[in-house]
Every structure is written in structure tokens, then in C-alpha cells.
Amino acid sequence: MSSTKQILDPAFQGAGQKPGTEIWRIEDFKPVPLPKSDYGKFYCGDSYIVLQTTCNRGGAYLSDIHFWIGKDSSQDEAGTSAIKTVELDSMLGGRAVQHREPQGYESDKFLSYFKPCIIPMEGGFASGFRKPEEDKFETRLYICKGKRAIRVKEVPFARSSLNHDDVFILDTEKKIYQFNGANSNIQERAKALEVIQHLKDKYHEGVCDVAIVDDGKLQAESDSGEFWVVFGGFAPIGKKALSDDDVILETTPTKLYSVNNGKLTLEDTVLTKSILENTKCFLLDCGSELYVWVGRVTQVDDRKAASVAVEEFIVKQNRPKTTRVTQVIQGYEDHTFKSKFDSWPVTNAAGASGEDGRGKVAALLKKKGDVKGASKNSPAVNEEIPPLLEGGGKLEVLLIMHHNLRVILITTTGNRKVP
């Protein structure tokens, strides 16, 4: 396997050293660190990589890597973000969970990093990053969806965009209006108020009138009358039009593909855990969601090839933009992934928890020689847990005996905390 230093993109140097969010934008097919002042700004013509680092109770760092694909981003850029995500994961030890985030269909987990929301902007790197905040103010209409994590999407500024089921925000130069559809959800109405405050602070320097307009309550001498004048006068609005969000995919049988030299081969057999080989990557097609399973000893180049193959698969299969892709590592599969298989033996895997750490200590002690009582109460070591990819660090375990006192001292060198 190539060393981590050889596969590490310079842009990722020092990434994941502390809890928090880090973002890179793909420019000329290379990741470029985004200034923190631009966090939350996503351009429709670009692709981004977002690393979220958290620390569990045991002090271990856990990583989630998301690659966000703008609706106008090219397939080449999307493919580059997927490949660079694999490189970043390799640098972090190969245990990060990877998520594909298409614009407009982001996961709640991704959206939770940006409060109160993200509002994708038109333009991109190739177009010189047109900055709406520096241009002449343009009236915009947004639709707000989501009870927990709010999704904000710009829609055509027209009466035909409104309906009775959703919440809308009309952002004008002097006033921001919130239009509550008669059948809209109360949680979405509350979330929309947070978005309005965000728009007010960001694009109106905190000084702007705000008005609430309730569907069906027309009063000519009120905010409601002003609202409809912006649209050229009041007129009945139609029913909600069917969108990609409302399309329900037909239930299809789950299929498993092995990835061989970047090509997908259908495994036409009953799905059991024994099919998965630790030297390969596999694609599990669940219809509306895709999983990439990575064997613990697969090479980084094979992981990159699998990411590219999945992007091509989505295009060739005409899958909708809502298709979710999650990468799981051997030994760290979640319950949803396991449930797709007819046979998955139950193990006492401890994952990346503190139990896993204690199990590793017990195994190291056992290698140095059986020490009375040293591993008596330690959990069994799960042989299926994959080792970290090369990280250049070193772990030393020392057992100090003094009368009846037994002390285990762990020392590390390298740039990551030991899980």
C-alpha cells in the first residue's frame, strides 16, 4: 500500500486535528480550502468536500466526510470530489463515513452543520463567483421545507410558484414576507422565521421590515395587500405541482455489484455476508439509496475507482437527484446495511467506541505475554475490525507493577488520537 504521505493532497495537510467543520471547494479539479468566512456559501456550479470531526466520550476522533454536488456542477467535478473524499478518508485512517450530498437533497446530518440553513447561490468557480450581495438587489422567492433541518430552495419569482401546502419567503429590498400556505406545517413556519432572520442579517445589514402573510386572509390595507401587489395583484393560487421531492421510486429488489478495476459486476446470488471480500469494494443498490462497502485491506486506488464507478452508475441508470450514497467500512457497517442481507452473523463488534480501545489494549498485552489478570475483564477482541490505514504513528503499551497496583500506560506518536 502507498504511504499516506504519497497519497495525501497538500490541501488536506493537518485536517481533522480538532473537532469542528472544514470545507474545501473543487477548483480546476483540485481541493482548495475555503475561508471560514465563506462557510455556508455553496455555489450551484461547484462541488465541495465537507469534513465534520467529532470527539466521542472516550476521546477518539470520529469523522464524517460529505461531498456536496451543485446542480450545475459537471460530472467531472462531481467525480473529482468523490475521489478526493477517498484521499481525505485515507489520510484520516480509512474509517470515516462518506456521504454524497446532491444540492437540494442534502441529509439532515449535513444541514445540521450550518445554522440556520444553507442557501445555494447561482454561479461558480468557472464563472468567477458572481456575488449576489455585491450586485444590485434582486427580489427572490424561496420555499422552505423540513421540520428539523430546514431546506431552503430558490424558486421562480412568480405567483405560480406558490401553493397552499408550503411556506415561502419573499425577499424584497425593503421588506421580507413569509407566506404561510393554509395547509403548511407549524414547525416549518417556525423554521422559516429563523431563515428570515438569517436573510435580514446577511443581506439587509440587520435593518429590514418583516411581515407574515397567511394564505386565504386577504386584506388590502395590510401586509397581505402589499405582498400580492409585488406579484401584480391578487389571484387564486393553484394546487401544489408534483416535484422530484414527491416522486416515490418503485420498490426494486436489492442488488449487489462487485467493483473490479472500476467496473461493476452483478453478483447474481443470495445476499450473505460471506460474499463480501476484504480485498474488494462492493456496491449495494437499494433503489433510492446506494451503499459502497469497502473491504479493510483494499488499496486506495481501488477505493477511488469504486467512487468513480458509483457516480457513473447513477448517471447511466438515470437515478434521481435524491439518490443517497453512503460508504461503510468493513467491521463498521450500520444496522440498515446489515438488514439488506439474508445472512449476517451476529458479532460482538465494538466499533470505534471505548470498548474497542480497551479490546485493542488487551490484545497488545496478550501479544507481549500473558499477564495475570491483565485481560480478564476486557471484552473479546473482534478480529473483523479493520486496522487503520497507514498513519505514520506509533502505539506503545507499558504495564507498570508496584505491589498490588497495576497501571497500564499508553503512549502515542503521530497526528491522531488513538480510538
C-alpha positions as CSV (number, residue, x, y, z in Angstrom):
1,M,0.0,0.0,0.0
2,S,1.3,3.5,-0.8
3,S,2.2,5.6,2.2
4,T,-0.2,8.2,3.5
5,K,2.3,11.0,2.6
6,Q,2.3,9.9,-1.0
7,I,-1.5,9.8,-1.4
8,L,-2.2,12.9,0.7
9,D,-3.2,16.0,-1.2
10,P,-1.4,19.1,0.2
11,A,-4.7,20.8,0.7
12,F,-5.6,18.2,3.3
13,Q,-2.5,18.6,5.4
14,G,-3.4,19.0,9.1
15,A,-7.1,18.2,8.5
16,G,-9.1,16.6,11.3
17,Q,-6.9,17.7,14.1
18,K,-9.7,19.1,16.2
19,P,-13.5,18.9,16.4
20,G,-15.4,21.1,14.0
21,T,-16.1,21.7,10.3
22,E,-13.6,22.1,7.5
23,I,-14.5,22.8,3.9
24,W,-12.7,22.6,0.5
25,R,-14.0,23.7,-2.9
26,I,-13.0,21.9,-6.1
27,E,-11.2,24.4,-8.3
28,D,-9.6,23.1,-11.5
29,F,-10.1,19.6,-10.2
30,K,-8.2,20.3,-7.0
31,P,-9.5,20.8,-3.5
32,V,-8.9,24.4,-2.2
33,P,-9.5,25.2,1.5
34,L,-12.5,27.6,1.9
35,P,-12.1,30.6,4.2
36,K,-14.2,30.2,7.3
37,S,-15.9,33.5,6.4
38,D,-17.4,31.7,3.4
39,Y,-18.7,28.6,5.3
40,G,-22.3,28.1,4.5
41,K,-21.9,29.6,1.0
42,F,-22.4,27.0,-1.7
43,Y,-22.4,27.8,-5.4
44,C,-24.7,25.8,-7.7
45,G,-21.9,25.4,-10.3
46,D,-19.4,23.8,-7.9
47,S,-18.6,20.7,-5.8
48,Y,-17.3,20.8,-2.2
49,I,-15.9,18.5,0.4
50,V,-17.0,19.0,4.0
51,L,-15.2,17.2,6.9
52,Q,-17.0,17.1,10.3
53,T,-14.8,15.9,13.1
54,T,-16.4,15.0,16.5
55,C,-14.9,13.6,19.7
56,N,-16.6,10.7,21.5
57,R,-16.7,10.1,25.2
58,G,-13.5,8.0,25.1
59,G,-11.6,10.9,23.5
60,A,-11.4,9.3,20.0
61,Y,-12.0,11.4,16.9
62,L,-14.8,10.4,14.6
63,S,-15.1,11.7,11.1
64,D,-17.9,12.2,8.6
65,I,-16.9,13.4,5.1
66,H,-19.6,14.8,2.8
67,F,-19.1,15.7,-0.8
68,W,-21.7,18.3,-1.9
69,I,-22.6,18.4,-5.6
70,G,-24.1,21.6,-7.0
71,K,-27.0,21.2,-9.5
72,D,-24.9,22.8,-12.3
73,S,-21.6,21.1,-11.3
74,S,-20.1,19.0,-14.1
75,Q,-19.8,15.2,-13.8
76,D,-16.0,15.6,-13.9
77,E,-16.1,17.9,-10.9
78,A,-18.5,15.6,-9.0
79,G,-16.2,12.7,-9.8
80,T,-13.2,14.6,-8.5
81,S,-14.9,15.5,-5.2
82,A,-15.7,11.8,-4.8
83,I,-12.1,10.8,-5.4
84,K,-10.6,13.4,-3.2
85,T,-13.0,12.4,-0.5
86,V,-11.4,8.9,-0.6
87,E,-7.9,10.5,-0.3
88,L,-9.1,12.5,2.7
89,D,-10.6,9.4,4.3
90,S,-7.3,7.6,3.8
91,M,-5.3,10.3,5.5
92,L,-7.7,10.1,8.5
93,G,-7.2,6.4,8.8
94,G,-9.8,4.9,6.5
95,R,-12.7,4.8,9.0
96,A,-14.7,7.9,8.1
97,V,-18.3,7.6,6.9
98,Q,-18.7,9.1,3.5
99,H,-21.9,10.8,2.3
100,R,-22.9,12.0,-1.2
101,E,-24.9,15.2,-0.9
102,P,-26.7,16.4,-4.0
103,Q,-27.9,20.0,-3.9
104,G,-31.5,20.3,-2.7
105,Y,-31.5,16.8,-1.3
106,E,-28.9,17.1,1.5
107,S,-29.1,14.9,4.6
108,D,-30.3,16.3,7.9
109,K,-26.8,15.5,9.3
110,F,-25.1,17.7,6.7
111,L,-27.6,20.6,7.1
112,S,-27.2,20.5,10.9
113,Y,-23.6,21.8,10.5
114,F,-24.9,25.1,9.1
115,K,-27.3,27.2,11.2
116,P,-30.0,28.0,10.4
117,C,-29.6,26.8,6.8
118,I,-27.7,27.0,3.5
119,I,-28.9,28.9,0.6
120,P,-27.1,27.8,-2.6
121,M,-26.2,30.7,-4.9
122,E,-26.1,30.9,-8.7
123,G,-22.6,30.9,-10.3
124,G,-19.4,29.0,-9.6
125,F,-15.7,29.0,-9.8
126,A,-15.6,28.9,-13.6
127,S,-18.0,31.9,-13.8
128,G,-15.9,34.0,-11.4
129,F,-18.2,33.6,-8.4
130,R,-20.8,36.2,-9.0
131,K,-21.6,37.5,-5.6
132,P,-25.2,38.4,-5.1
133,E,-24.5,40.5,-2.1
134,E,-22.4,42.9,-4.3
135,D,-24.8,43.2,-7.1
136,K,-28.0,45.3,-7.4
137,F,-30.6,43.8,-5.0
138,E,-32.8,41.3,-6.7
139,T,-36.2,40.2,-5.4
140,R,-36.1,36.5,-4.7
141,L,-38.7,33.8,-3.7
142,Y,-37.7,30.8,-1.6
143,I,-39.6,27.7,-0.5
144,C,-38.8,26.3,3.0
145,K,-39.1,22.6,3.8
146,G,-38.2,20.5,6.8
147,K,-39.4,20.2,10.4
148,R,-35.9,19.7,12.0
149,A,-33.3,20.6,9.4
150,I,-34.7,23.3,7.1
151,R,-34.1,23.1,3.3
152,V,-34.3,26.4,1.5
153,K,-34.6,26.5,-2.2
154,E,-35.0,29.4,-4.6
155,V,-38.0,29.1,-6.9
156,P,-39.1,31.3,-9.9
157,F,-40.4,34.6,-8.7
158,A,-43.9,34.1,-9.9
159,R,-47.4,33.6,-8.4
160,S,-47.5,30.1,-10.0
161,S,-44.7,29.0,-7.6
162,L,-46.9,29.5,-4.6
163,N,-49.2,26.8,-3.2
164,H,-51.4,26.0,-0.2
165,D,-49.1,23.3,1.3
166,D,-45.7,25.0,1.8
167,V,-44.1,28.0,3.4
168,F,-42.5,30.7,1.2
169,I,-40.2,33.7,1.8
170,L,-40.4,36.7,-0.5
171,D,-37.2,38.7,0.0
172,T,-37.6,42.3,-1.4
173,E,-35.2,45.2,-0.9
174,K,-37.3,47.0,1.8
175,K,-39.3,44.1,3.3
176,I,-39.2,40.3,3.8
177,Y,-42.5,38.5,3.7
178,Q,-43.3,35.0,5.0
179,F,-46.2,33.4,3.2
180,N,-47.8,30.5,5.1
181,G,-49.8,28.1,2.9
182,A,-53.1,27.2,4.5
183,N,-52.1,23.6,4.8
184,S,-48.4,24.3,5.8
185,N,-46.8,22.7,8.8
186,I,-46.4,24.7,12.0
187,Q,-42.8,23.5,12.5
188,E,-41.9,24.7,9.0
189,R,-43.4,28.1,9.7
190,A,-41.3,28.4,12.8
191,K,-38.1,27.4,11.0
192,A,-38.9,29.9,8.2
193,L,-38.7,32.7,10.8
194,E,-35.1,31.6,11.6
195,V,-34.3,31.8,7.8
196,I,-35.8,35.3,7.6
197,Q,-33.5,36.5,10.5
198,H,-30.6,35.0,8.6
199,L,-31.5,36.9,5.4
200,K,-32.1,40.1,7.3
201,D,-28.6,39.9,9.0
202,K,-26.8,38.8,5.9
203,Y,-28.3,40.8,3.1
204,H,-30.1,43.7,4.8
205,E,-27.5,44.7,7.5
206,G,-30.0,43.7,10.1
207,V,-32.4,46.5,9.2
208,C,-35.5,45.4,7.3
209,D,-39.2,45.1,8.0
210,V,-40.7,41.6,8.3
211,A,-44.3,40.6,7.6
212,I,-46.3,37.4,8.0
213,V,-48.9,36.7,5.3
214,D,-51.4,33.9,5.9
215,D,-52.9,32.1,3.0
216,G,-56.6,32.9,2.5
217,K,-56.6,36.1,4.6
218,L,-56.7,38.9,2.1
219,Q,-56.8,42.5,3.5
220,A,-56.0,45.3,1.0
221,E,-54.8,47.7,3.6
222,S,-52.3,45.4,5.3
223,D,-49.1,43.5,4.7
224,S,-51.2,41.0,2.8
225,G,-52.2,43.6,0.3
226,E,-48.5,44.7,-0.2
227,F,-47.5,41.1,-0.7
228,W,-49.9,40.5,-3.6
229,V,-49.1,43.9,-5.2
230,V,-45.5,42.6,-5.6
231,F,-46.9,39.7,-7.7
232,G,-49.0,42.1,-9.8
233,G,-52.2,41.8,-7.7
234,F,-54.2,39.1,-6.0
235,A,-55.3,36.0,-7.9
236,P,-56.2,32.5,-6.7
237,I,-53.2,30.1,-6.5
238,G,-53.2,26.6,-7.8
239,K,-52.5,23.2,-6.2
240,K,-49.0,22.1,-5.4
241,A,-47.2,20.8,-8.5
242,L,-45.5,17.4,-8.4
243,S,-41.8,17.8,-7.9
244,D,-38.8,15.5,-7.6
245,D,-39.3,15.6,-3.8
246,D,-42.7,13.9,-4.3
247,V,-41.6,11.1,-6.7
248,I,-41.8,7.7,-5.0
249,L,-39.5,5.2,-6.5
250,E,-40.9,1.8,-7.3
251,T,-39.7,-0.9,-4.9
252,T,-36.9,-2.9,-6.6
253,P,-35.0,-5.9,-5.4
254,T,-31.7,-5.1,-3.7
255,K,-28.7,-5.9,-5.9
256,L,-25.1,-6.3,-5.1
257,Y,-22.3,-5.4,-7.5
258,S,-18.6,-6.1,-7.0
259,V,-16.1,-3.5,-8.3
260,N,-13.3,-4.9,-10.4
261,N,-10.9,-2.5,-12.0
262,G,-13.5,0.3,-11.8
263,K,-16.2,-1.9,-13.5
264,L,-19.4,-3.2,-11.8
265,T,-20.2,-6.9,-11.9
266,L,-23.6,-8.1,-10.7
267,E,-23.4,-10.8,-8.0
268,D,-26.4,-12.9,-9.0
269,T,-26.8,-14.8,-5.8
270,V,-28.4,-14.8,-2.4
271,L,-27.0,-11.9,-0.4
272,T,-24.9,-13.1,2.5
273,K,-22.0,-11.6,4.4
274,S,-19.7,-14.3,3.1
275,I,-19.9,-12.8,-0.5
276,L,-18.0,-9.6,0.7
277,E,-14.3,-10.0,0.2
278,N,-11.9,-7.8,2.3
279,T,-9.8,-7.0,-0.8
280,K,-12.6,-5.6,-2.8
281,C,-15.3,-2.8,-2.9
282,F,-18.9,-3.6,-3.4
283,L,-22.0,-1.5,-4.5
284,L,-25.3,-2.3,-2.7
285,D,-28.1,-1.0,-4.8
286,C,-31.2,-0.4,-2.7
287,G,-33.1,1.7,-5.2
288,S,-33.4,5.1,-3.5
289,E,-30.2,4.6,-1.6
290,L,-26.8,3.2,-2.5
291,Y,-24.1,1.8,-0.2
292,V,-20.5,1.4,-1.1
293,W,-18.9,-1.3,1.1
294,V,-15.1,-1.1,1.4
295,G,-13.0,-4.2,2.4
296,R,-10.5,-3.5,5.1
297,V,-7.4,-4.2,3.0
298,T,-8.5,-2.6,-0.3
299,Q,-6.0,-0.3,-1.9
300,V,-6.7,3.4,-2.0
301,D,-6.7,3.3,-5.9
302,D,-9.4,0.7,-5.7
303,R,-11.5,2.9,-3.4
304,K,-11.1,5.8,-5.8
305,A,-12.2,3.6,-8.7
306,A,-15.3,2.5,-6.7
307,S,-16.3,6.1,-6.1
308,V,-16.0,6.9,-9.8
309,A,-17.9,3.8,-10.8
310,V,-20.8,4.8,-8.5
311,E,-21.0,8.3,-10.0
312,E,-21.2,6.7,-13.5
313,F,-23.8,4.2,-12.3
314,I,-26.1,7.0,-11.1
315,V,-25.9,8.7,-14.5
316,K,-26.3,5.6,-16.6
317,Q,-29.2,4.3,-14.5
318,N,-31.0,7.7,-14.7
319,R,-31.3,7.7,-10.9
320,P,-33.0,10.8,-9.4
321,K,-31.0,13.5,-7.7
322,T,-32.5,12.2,-4.4
323,T,-30.3,9.1,-4.6
324,R,-28.2,8.8,-1.4
325,V,-24.8,7.2,-1.4
326,T,-23.2,6.2,1.9
327,Q,-19.8,4.4,2.2
328,V,-19.3,1.9,5.0
329,I,-16.1,0.3,6.1
330,Q,-15.8,-3.5,6.8
331,G,-16.4,-4.0,10.5
332,Y,-18.3,-0.7,10.9
333,E,-21.5,-1.5,9.0
334,D,-24.7,0.0,10.3
335,H,-27.9,-1.9,11.0
336,T,-29.6,-0.6,7.9
337,F,-26.8,-2.0,5.7
338,K,-26.8,-5.4,7.5
339,S,-30.5,-5.7,7.3
340,K,-30.3,-5.9,3.4
341,F,-28.5,-9.3,3.7
342,D,-30.3,-12.7,4.2
343,S,-27.4,-13.8,6.4
344,W,-25.3,-11.6,8.7
345,P,-23.7,-13.4,11.7
346,V,-24.0,-11.6,15.0
347,T,-20.6,-10.5,16.3
348,N,-19.6,-8.6,19.4
349,A,-18.1,-5.7,17.4
350,A,-17.5,-2.7,19.5
351,G,-16.8,-0.3,16.6
352,A,-14.9,2.8,17.4
353,S,-16.1,3.0,21.0
354,G,-14.1,2.9,24.2
355,E,-14.7,-0.8,24.4
356,D,-12.9,-1.2,21.1
357,G,-9.9,0.7,22.6
358,R,-9.8,-1.5,25.7
359,G,-10.0,-4.6,23.5
360,K,-7.0,-3.5,21.5
361,V,-5.0,-2.8,24.7
362,A,-5.9,-6.3,25.9
363,A,-4.7,-7.8,22.6
364,L,-1.4,-5.9,22.7
365,L,-0.8,-7.1,26.2
366,K,-1.6,-10.6,25.2
367,K,1.0,-10.4,22.4
368,K,3.7,-9.4,24.9
369,G,2.9,-12.4,27.1
370,D,0.0,-13.4,29.3
371,V,-0.1,-11.1,32.3
372,K,-2.2,-12.4,35.2
373,G,-5.5,-10.5,35.3
374,A,-4.5,-8.1,32.5
375,S,-7.3,-9.0,30.1
376,K,-9.6,-10.9,32.5
377,N,-12.3,-8.2,32.3
378,S,-11.6,-6.9,28.8
379,P,-14.0,-7.7,26.0
380,A,-13.1,-10.2,23.4
381,V,-11.1,-8.6,20.6
382,N,-13.1,-8.6,17.3
383,E,-10.8,-9.8,14.6
384,E,-13.1,-8.3,11.9
385,I,-12.3,-4.7,12.9
386,P,-10.1,-3.3,10.2
387,P,-6.8,-1.7,11.1
388,L,-6.3,2.0,10.4
389,L,-4.7,2.8,7.1
390,E,-1.1,3.9,7.4
391,G,-0.9,7.0,9.6
392,G,2.8,7.1,10.4
393,G,2.1,6.9,14.2
394,K,3.3,4.5,16.9
395,L,1.5,3.0,19.9
396,E,3.3,1.8,23.0
397,V,1.7,-0.1,25.9
398,L,3.6,-0.3,29.2
399,L,2.5,-2.4,32.2
400,I,3.8,-1.0,35.5
401,M,3.6,-3.3,38.6
402,H,4.0,-1.9,42.1
403,H,2.9,-4.2,44.9
404,N,-0.8,-4.8,44.2
405,L,-1.1,-1.8,42.0
406,R,-1.3,-2.5,38.3
407,V,-1.1,0.6,35.9
408,I,-1.4,0.5,32.1
409,L,0.4,3.4,30.3
410,I,-0.4,4.1,26.7
411,T,1.8,6.5,24.7
412,T,1.4,7.5,21.1
413,T,3.2,9.4,18.4
414,G,1.6,10.7,15.3
415,N,-1.2,13.2,14.4
416,R,-4.3,11.4,15.5
417,K,-5.7,10.3,18.8
418,V,-5.9,6.6,19.4
419,P,-9.5,5.4,19.3
